[in-house]
Amino acid sequence: MRALLELVRAPAALSVPGDTIAGAAAAGRRPAPGLALASVLVYWSGMALNDWADREADAVERPERPIPSGRVRPGAALGLAAALTGAGLATAALAGGRRGLTVAGVLAGAVWAYDLGLKRTAAGPASMAACRVLDVLLGAGEQTRAALPAALAIGAHTYGISILGRAEVTGAAPGTAGRAVAASTVAAGLAAASCARGGAAARAGAGVLIAGYLASTLPVQAGLRTLPDPENVRRAVRLSILGLIPLQAAAVAGGGRFATAGALLCSLPVGRWLSSRLATS
């Protein structure tokens, strides 16, 4: 069980439900728990597929991972990825009807395309960002245009994560930290724009959360300029993934849903604790 939790990056899934919740808040809709669950299932499928696709490279670069270490068979990982994808699509159909199934289907296709081909190309960071954009739009229902600024904010942050992820084995190149910081800064600006139509209280609450997002994300990423070794890059990736949560909470607060934003923030310390446990044990 522990090997499977590592395979699907279980703690990182805490950063996923906020996508559909942010999309719903930006669109003025009530969040659909079923769509949040669907996005988690598709996310887990992508993680399992990622390790299956990278199994040969991981045997050299990351032999401690579940597949090269022999704790999970390659066929089992691929089967799990397919099963989770199917479960995610079925859940999206039940929770969101035909449109939910359609968006989830495009999302799942983007995830598989990234893992099986685009990841190692120049389009890799953009394709990963597109997956998160689609995940936000999954929660928006028919109000895609209203949710687009929030979706692009989360996509921009994800673009930065992908840039860092490419340096987890070799360490950060001189420009890596700057590009990640730039992506996070763009994400903050887009998040602020997504909240512009809210009331004064909503804008103020979102502004506080955006400031917290920048305070928790930028120092970790900028620190790679002086400490660019792989261990620090992996730490920056883990913390940047969890940094999605205050960004999502800002979009939710901007829609006037303060209680939901607070609930999202409560998952942040849990995610950090679980991430540190899996990273050190």
C-alpha positions in Angstrom: 0.0 0.0 0.0 2.8 2.4 0.8 4.4 1.8 -2.6 1.1 2.6 -4.3 0.7 5.8 -2.3 4.2 6.8 -3.4 3.4 5.8 -7.0 0.4 8.1 -7.2 2.0 10.9 -5.1 -0.9 10.7 -2.6 -0.1 13.9 -0.6 0.1 16.0 -3.7 -3.5 15.1 -4.5 -4.5 17.5 -1.7 -3.6 20.3 -4.2 -6.2 18.9 -6.8 -9.8 19.4 -5.4 -9.2 23.2 -5.2 -9.0 23.3 -9.0 -12.7 22.4 -9.6 -13.7 24.4 -6.5 -11.9 27.5 -7.8 -13.6 27.0 -11.2 -17.0 26.7 -9.6 -16.4 29.8 -7.4 -15.3 31.9 -10.4 -18.3 30.8 -12.3 -20.7 31.6 -9.5 -21.7 27.9 -9.1 -21.8 25.6 -6.1 -18.8 23.2 -6.0 -19.6 19.7 -7.0 -17.8 17.2 -4.8 -18.1 14.5 -7.5 -16.1 16.6 -10.0 -13.4 17.2 -7.4 -13.2 13.5 -6.8 -13.0 12.9 -10.6 -10.1 15.3 -10.9 -8.2 13.5 -8.1 -8.7 10.2 -9.8 -7.4 11.5 -13.1 -4.5 13.1 -11.3 -3.6 9.8 -9.6 -3.8 8.1 -13.0 -1.4 10.5 -14.4 1.1 10.0 -11.6 1.0 6.2 -12.1 1.3 6.5 -15.9 4.2 8.9 -15.4 6.2 6.4 -13.5 5.3 3.6 -16.0 6.5 5.8 -18.9 9.7 6.8 -17.0 10.5 3.4 -15.7 13.7 2.9 -17.7 15.0 6.4 -17.0 14.1 6.0 -13.3 16.1 2.8 -13.1 19.2 5.0 -13.6 18.1 8.4 -12.2 15.7 7.5 -9.4 16.1 3.8 -8.5 14.2 4.4 -5.2 10.9 4.9 -7.0 8.3 2.1 -6.7 8.8 0.6 -10.1 12.6 0.4 -10.5 12.9 -0.6 -6.8 10.7 -3.7 -7.6 7.9 -2.7 -5.2 5.4 -2.2 -8.0 5.3 -4.2 -11.2 5.2 -2.1 -14.5 2.1 -3.8 -15.6 0.4 -3.1 -12.4 1.2 0.6 -12.6 -0.1 0.8 -16.2 -3.3 -1.1 -15.2 -3.8 1.2 -12.2 -3.4 4.2 -14.5 -6.0 2.9 -16.9 -8.4 1.9 -14.0 -8.1 5.3 -12.3 -8.7 7.1 -15.6 -11.9 5.1 -16.2 -13.0 5.7 -12.7 -12.4 9.4 -13.1 -14.4 9.6 -16.3 -17.3 7.7 -14.8 -17.3 9.9 -11.8 -17.2 13.1 -13.9 -20.2 11.8 -16.0 -22.2 11.1 -12.8 -21.4 14.5 -11.2 -21.3 16.7 -14.3 -23.4 15.0 -17.0 -22.4 15.1 -20.6 -20.3 18.3 -20.3 -18.5 16.9 -17.2 -17.6 13.8 -19.1 -16.5 15.8 -22.2 -14.2 18.1 -20.2 -12.8 15.2 -18.1 -12.2 13.2 -21.3 -10.2 16.1 -22.8 -8.3 16.4 -19.5 -7.5 12.7 -19.4 -6.4 12.8 -23.0 -4.1 15.7 -22.2 -2.7 13.8 -19.2 -1.9 10.7 -21.2 -0.4 12.8 -24.1 1.9 14.6 -21.6 3.1 11.4 -19.9 3.6 9.3 -23.1 5.1 11.9 -25.4 5.0 15.6 -24.6 6.7 15.5 -21.2 10.3 15.4 -22.7 9.7 17.9 -25.4 9.8 21.7 -25.4 6.0 21.7 -25.1 6.1 19.8 -21.8 5.6 22.6 -19.4 2.8 24.2 -21.4 1.0 20.8 -21.8 1.2 20.2 -18.0 -0.2 23.7 -17.5 -3.0 23.0 -19.9 -4.0 20.0 -17.8 -4.5 22.2 -14.7 -6.4 24.8 -16.8 -8.8 22.1 -18.0 -9.1 20.8 -14.4 -10.3 24.2 -13.2 -12.7 24.5 -16.2 -14.1 21.1 -15.2 -15.7 22.8 -12.2 -17.0 25.8 -14.0 -19.9 24.2 -15.9 -21.1 26.3 -18.8 -19.4 29.5 -17.4 -16.0 28.8 -19.0 -15.3 32.5 -19.8 -15.9 33.6 -16.2 -13.5 30.9 -14.8 -10.8 31.5 -17.4 -8.6 34.0 -15.4 -8.5 31.7 -12.4 -7.8 28.7 -14.6 -4.9 30.6 -16.3 -3.5 31.6 -12.9 -3.3 28.0 -11.8 -2.0 27.0 -15.1 0.8 29.6 -14.9 1.9 28.3 -11.5 1.8 24.8 -12.9 4.1 25.9 -15.7 6.6 27.0 -13.2 6.4 23.7 -11.3 7.1 21.8 -14.6 10.2 23.9 -15.2 11.5 23.0 -11.8 10.5 19.4 -12.3 12.9 19.1 -15.2 15.8 19.9 -12.9 15.1 17.4 -10.2 17.8 15.1 -11.3 20.5 17.4 -12.7 19.9 20.5 -10.5 18.7 23.9 -11.4 20.4 25.7 -14.3 21.1 29.5 -13.9 17.8 30.6 -15.5 15.6 27.9 -13.9 14.8 29.8 -10.7 14.1 33.0 -12.6 11.6 31.4 -14.9 9.8 29.7 -12.0 9.6 33.0 -10.1 8.3 34.7 -13.2 5.6 32.1 -13.6 4.5 32.5 -10.0 4.4 36.2 -10.4 2.2 35.9 -13.5 0.0 33.5 -11.6 -0.5 36.0 -8.8 -1.4 38.7 -11.3 -4.0 36.5 -13.0 -5.4 35.5 -9.6 -5.9 39.1 -8.7 -7.6 39.7 -12.1 -9.9 36.8 -11.5 -11.2 38.5 -8.3 -11.7 41.9 -9.8 -15.4 41.6 -10.1 -15.9 40.6 -6.5 -17.0 42.9 -3.7 -14.6 44.8 -1.5 -14.4 42.1 1.2 -13.9 39.4 -1.4 -11.1 41.3 -3.1 -9.4 42.1 0.3 -9.6 38.4 1.3 -8.2 37.3 -2.0 -5.5 39.8 -1.8 -4.3 38.5 1.6 -4.2 35.0 0.2 -2.3 36.0 -2.9 0.2 37.7 -0.7 0.5 34.6 1.4 0.9 32.5 -1.8 3.8 34.7 -3.0 5.4 34.7 0.5 5.4 30.9 0.6 6.4 30.3 -3.0 8.9 32.9 -4.2 11.6 32.5 -1.5 11.7 28.7 -2.1 12.0 29.1 -5.8 14.4 32.1 -5.7 16.6 30.2 -3.3 17.6 27.8 -6.1 19.8 30.6 -7.5 22.3 30.0 -4.6 21.4 26.4 -3.8 20.6 24.7 -7.1 21.4 21.1 -6.2 18.8 18.4 -7.0 17.7 17.9 -3.4 16.7 21.5 -3.0 15.0 21.4 -6.4 12.9 18.5 -5.3 12.0 20.3 -2.1 11.0 23.4 -4.2 8.8 21.2 -6.4 7.0 19.6 -3.4 6.4 23.0 -1.8 5.4 24.6 -5.0 2.8 21.9 -5.6 1.3 22.6 -2.2 1.6 26.3 -3.1 -1.3 25.7 -5.4 -3.6 25.6 -2.4 -3.4 29.2 -1.3 -3.7 30.3 -4.9 -6.8 28.2 -5.3 -8.1 29.6 -2.0 -7.6 33.1 -3.3 -9.8 32.4 -6.3 -12.4 30.9 -4.1 -12.4 33.8 -1.7 -12.6 36.2 -4.7 -15.9 34.6 -5.4 -17.1 35.4 -1.9 -16.9 31.8 -0.5 -14.7 32.5 2.5 -15.6 29.3 4.4 -14.7 27.1 1.5 -11.4 29.0 1.1 -10.6 28.4 4.7 -11.4 24.7 4.3 -8.9 24.6 1.4 -6.2 26.2 3.5 -6.7 23.6 6.3 -5.4 21.0 3.9 -2.1 22.8 3.4 -0.4 21.8 6.7 -1.7 18.3 6.3 -0.2 18.1 2.8 3.2 19.4 4.1 3.3 16.9 6.9 2.4 14.0 4.6 4.9 15.2 1.9 7.7 15.4 4.5 6.8 11.9 5.8 7.0 10.3 2.4 10.2 12.2 1.5 12.1 11.3 4.6 10.9 7.8 5.5 
